[in-house]
């Protein structure tokens, strides 16, 4: 089978290469998945650079890249509860290959008709859904999302809108390929054209209602301004740090406004889905599977085109996700 692999830690553009490997054989409690789609994420590059904590470490030689994707089950063990032909997604290892063996407990069954580009990005959908739930923002209240053109941000806006939450999104600049208003954003603020008072413009947009939560993927001075703009008891969920800049706050900015600041770590990073998660995931999938739920795709790539796919993911800003496609 074809696979994108690496033999040493380093810059993804330098250490990745295309290889021919044997189709892996399943061990006890594993299934063999024929890949359909695999997303290419910034986090995958952290794995290649060996920056993840234990036990998420590469094993050499020929460590297959990629940690997230979806495929069709083609072989199971005798005691499996899943059948060949089922569409599943997973966050584990070795997704940048034509086949992968995965412990069954890590698999998430998907609707059979879910589009491959959605199936291959389930990690982002789960993240986005979690972020909205963690924000605690209620129906008719206002939520701010930064890095509005990013895949997780556009999904979070749609999940929030489906709950009746009003969304303000901040973007560096508008991207014609990302229809933010159709993706649930009530207001879009372009930072390249904005040099005003954050609290003031939020007050104008919300009619004085203010904001109850922030999903922040950027950091920097804007984060501090948004924290100071929160209603009493508001929450900030930290999901990324695209900005290299720090920000300054006084304790009273947090204490006197009852602000809660919480980091988000992907729920299936260290542990597989729990049995009790099914209802939660089904609720998310019911929204994600809708035809009007928009998931922009910047590019579908064969494994042989991995150099372009990796470079585009490293240096492209917004515009959808790049994925390896096996169909």
C-alpha positions in Angstrom: 0.0 0.0 0.0 1.0 3.6 -0.4 1.7 5.7 2.7 3.3 9.0 3.6 5.9 8.3 6.3 8.9 9.7 8.1 12.0 8.2 9.7 13.1 11.1 11.8 11.7 14.0 13.7 11.7 17.4 11.9 10.2 19.8 9.5 7.3 18.0 7.7 8.4 19.4 4.4 11.8 17.9 4.9 11.2 14.5 6.5 8.1 13.1 4.9 8.3 10.8 1.9 6.0 8.4 0.0 6.6 4.7 0.6 5.2 1.3 -0.3 4.4 -0.7 2.8 2.7 -4.0 3.4 -1.0 -3.8 4.2 -1.1 -4.1 8.0 -2.5 -7.1 9.7 -5.0 -6.8 12.6 -4.2 -8.0 16.1 -6.7 -8.8 18.8 -9.5 -6.2 19.2 -8.4 -4.4 16.0 -10.1 -3.8 12.7 -8.6 -3.1 9.3 -9.9 0.2 7.7 -9.6 1.1 4.1 -9.2 4.9 4.2 -11.7 7.2 2.5 -10.4 10.6 3.6 -7.8 11.9 6.1 -7.5 15.5 7.1 -4.2 17.3 7.2 -4.0 19.4 10.4 -1.5 21.6 12.2 -1.6 19.1 15.0 -0.3 16.4 12.7 2.8 18.5 12.2 3.4 18.6 16.0 3.4 14.8 15.9 6.0 14.8 13.1 8.1 17.2 15.2 7.7 15.0 18.3 6.1 17.8 20.3 3.1 15.9 21.6 3.2 14.5 25.2 3.4 10.8 25.9 2.2 8.4 24.7 1.6 10.3 21.4 5.1 9.7 20.0 6.3 8.5 16.6 7.9 5.0 16.2 10.7 4.5 13.7 11.4 3.5 11.0 8.6 4.4 8.6 6.2 6.0 11.0 3.0 6.8 9.0 1.9 10.4 9.3 -1.6 11.6 10.1 -3.8 11.1 13.2 -7.3 11.7 12.0 -9.5 10.3 9.3 -12.3 8.0 8.1 -12.7 4.8 6.2 -14.6 1.6 5.5 -14.1 -1.4 7.7 -12.8 -4.3 5.5 -11.8 -6.8 8.2 -12.6 -7.4 11.9 -11.8 -9.9 14.6 -14.2 -12.7 15.6 -15.7 -10.8 18.6 -16.1 -7.4 16.8 -19.4 -5.5 17.3 -18.8 -3.7 14.0 -19.3 -5.2 10.5 -17.3 -4.9 7.3 -18.7 -2.2 5.1 -19.3 0.2 8.0 -18.1 3.8 7.6 -16.1 4.9 10.7 -14.0 7.8 11.8 -11.1 7.8 14.3 -8.4 9.8 15.9 -5.4 7.5 16.5 -2.4 7.0 14.2 -1.4 6.1 10.6 -4.2 7.8 8.7 -2.0 9.0 5.8 -2.0 5.5 4.2 -4.4 3.5 2.1 -5.1 1.1 5.0 -4.9 1.4 8.8 -5.4 -1.0 11.7 -7.2 0.6 14.6 -8.3 -0.7 18.0 -12.1 -1.0 17.8 -12.6 1.1 20.8 -11.3 4.2 19.0 -13.8 4.0 16.1 -16.8 6.2 15.8 -19.5 4.8 13.5 -20.8 7.4 11.0 -24.0 7.7 8.9 -23.4 5.7 5.7 -24.2 8.7 3.4 -21.9 11.2 5.2 -19.8 12.9 2.6 -16.1 11.8 2.7 -14.9 15.4 3.2 -17.1 15.6 6.3 -16.2 12.1 7.6 -12.5 12.9 7.2 -12.8 16.0 9.4 -14.7 14.6 12.3 -12.0 15.7 14.7 -12.8 19.3 13.8 -16.5 18.8 14.1 -16.2 17.2 17.5 -13.9 20.0 18.6 -16.2 22.7 17.3 -19.2 21.1 19.0 -17.3 20.7 22.3 -16.2 24.4 22.2 -19.8 25.6 21.8 -21.0 23.4 24.6 -18.2 24.4 26.9 -18.8 28.1 26.3 -22.1 27.8 28.2 -23.7 30.5 25.9 -27.4 30.1 25.8 -30.0 30.6 23.1 -30.4 34.3 22.0 -27.2 35.2 23.8 -24.0 36.3 21.9 -20.8 34.3 21.3 -17.5 35.6 19.8 -15.3 33.3 17.7 -11.9 34.4 16.6 -10.0 33.1 13.5 -13.4 33.0 11.9 -12.2 31.6 8.6 -10.6 28.5 10.2 -12.3 25.1 9.8 -13.1 24.7 13.5 -14.4 28.2 13.7 -16.8 27.9 10.8 -18.1 24.6 12.2 -18.5 26.2 15.7 -20.4 29.1 14.2 -22.9 26.6 12.6 -23.3 24.5 15.7 -23.9 27.7 17.7 -26.4 29.0 15.2 -28.3 25.7 15.3 -28.7 26.2 19.0 -30.1 29.7 18.5 -26.9 31.5 19.6 -25.9 34.7 18.0 -22.3 34.7 16.6 -19.8 37.5 16.1 -16.7 36.3 14.3 -13.3 38.1 14.0 -11.2 37.5 10.8 -8.0 39.0 9.6 -9.8 39.7 6.3 -12.7 38.2 4.4 -12.2 35.1 2.3 -14.6 34.9 -0.7 -14.5 31.1 -0.4 -16.0 31.2 3.1 -19.6 32.4 3.2 -19.6 33.3 6.9 -23.1 34.7 7.1 -24.5 31.5 5.6 -22.5 29.6 8.2 -24.3 31.2 11.1 -22.4 34.4 11.7 -24.6 37.4 12.6 -21.7 39.8 12.3 -18.2 39.6 10.8 -15.4 42.0 11.9 -12.4 42.3 9.7 -9.3 43.2 11.7 -7.5 44.7 8.7 -10.4 47.3 8.5 -11.0 47.7 12.3 -9.1 50.0 14.5 -11.7 50.9 17.0 -13.0 50.1 20.5 -13.8 46.4 20.8 -16.2 46.8 23.7 -18.0 49.6 21.8 -18.5 47.8 18.5 -19.7 44.7 20.4 -22.2 46.8 22.2 -23.4 48.3 18.9 -23.7 44.8 17.3 -25.5 43.2 20.2 -27.8 46.2 20.9 -26.2 46.5 24.3 -26.7 42.9 25.3 -23.0 42.2 25.3 -21.2 38.8 24.9 -21.5 35.8 27.1 -18.6 33.7 25.7 -15.5 33.7 23.6 -14.0 30.8 21.6 -10.4 32.0 21.0 -8.1 30.4 18.5 -5.6 33.3 18.2 -4.4 35.0 21.4 -2.7 38.4 21.4 -4.1 41.8 22.3 -7.6 41.0 20.8 -8.0 38.3 23.4 -7.4 40.8 26.2 -9.9 43.2 24.7 -12.5 40.4 24.4 -12.0 39.3 28.0 -12.6 42.9 29.1 -15.8 43.0 26.9 -17.4 39.9 28.5 -20.6 40.1 30.5 -20.2 39.1 34.1 -19.7 35.4 34.5 -18.7 35.0 30.8 -16.4 32.2 29.7 -13.3 32.2 27.4 -12.4 28.8 25.9 -8.7 28.8 24.6 -8.4 26.5 21.6 -5.3 27.8 19.8 -2.5 30.4 19.7 -2.1 31.6 16.1 -0.7 35.0 17.3 2.9 35.2 18.5 1.9 38.2 20.7 1.2 38.0 24.4 -1.5 40.0 26.1 -1.8 41.8 29.4 -4.5 41.5 32.0 -5.0 42.7 35.5 -6.4 40.3 38.0 -9.4 42.5 38.4 -10.2 42.1 34.7 -11.0 38.5 35.6 -11.9 38.7 39.2 -14.4 41.6 39.1 -16.1 40.3 36.0 -16.3 36.6 37.2 -14.5 35.5 34.0 -13.7 31.9 33.5 -10.7 31.0 31.3 -10.5 27.4 30.3 -8.2 25.5 27.8 -9.6 22.9 25.5 -7.8 19.7 24.7 -9.4 17.4 22.1 -11.5 14.9 24.0 -10.1 11.8 22.2 -6.5 12.8 22.3 -5.5 10.6 25.2 -8.4 8.2 25.5 -10.9 6.6 23.1 -14.6 7.4 23.0 -16.5 6.2 26.1 -19.7 4.2 25.9 -21.6 7.1 27.4 -20.5 9.4 24.6 -22.8 7.9 22.0 -25.8 10.1 22.7 -23.6 13.2 22.7 -21.9 12.2 19.4 -25.3 11.3 17.8 -26.6 14.7 18.7 -23.6 16.4 17.1 -23.8 14.2 14.0 -27.5 15.0 13.5 -26.5 18.6 12.9 -23.2 17.9 11.1 -24.8 15.5 8.6 -27.3 18.1 7.4 -27.0 19.2 3.8 -27.0 22.8 4.8 -24.0 22.4 7.2 -21.2 23.8 5.1 -17.7 22.3 5.3 -15.3 24.1 2.9 -12.6 22.1 1.4 -9.4 23.8 0.1 -8.1 20.7 -1.6 -8.4 16.9 -2.1 -5.1 15.3 -2.7 -3.8 11.9 -3.6 -1.0 10.6 -1.4 1.4 11.2 -4.2 0.6 14.9 -3.9 1.5 15.1 -0.3 4.2 17.8 -0.8 1.6 20.3 -2.1 -0.9 19.2 0.5 1.5 19.7 3.4 2.9 23.0 2.1 -0.7 24.4 1.5 -1.7 23.4 5.1 1.4 25.0 6.6 1.1 28.3 4.8 -2.5 28.8 3.7 -4.7 31.0 5.9 -8.4 29.8 5.9 -10.3 28.7 2.9 -11.1 25.2 4.1 -9.2 22.0 5.0 -6.8 20.0 2.9 -7.5 16.3 2.9 -6.0 13.1 1.4 -8.7 11.5 -0.6 -8.7 7.7 -1.4 -11.9 7.5 -3.4 
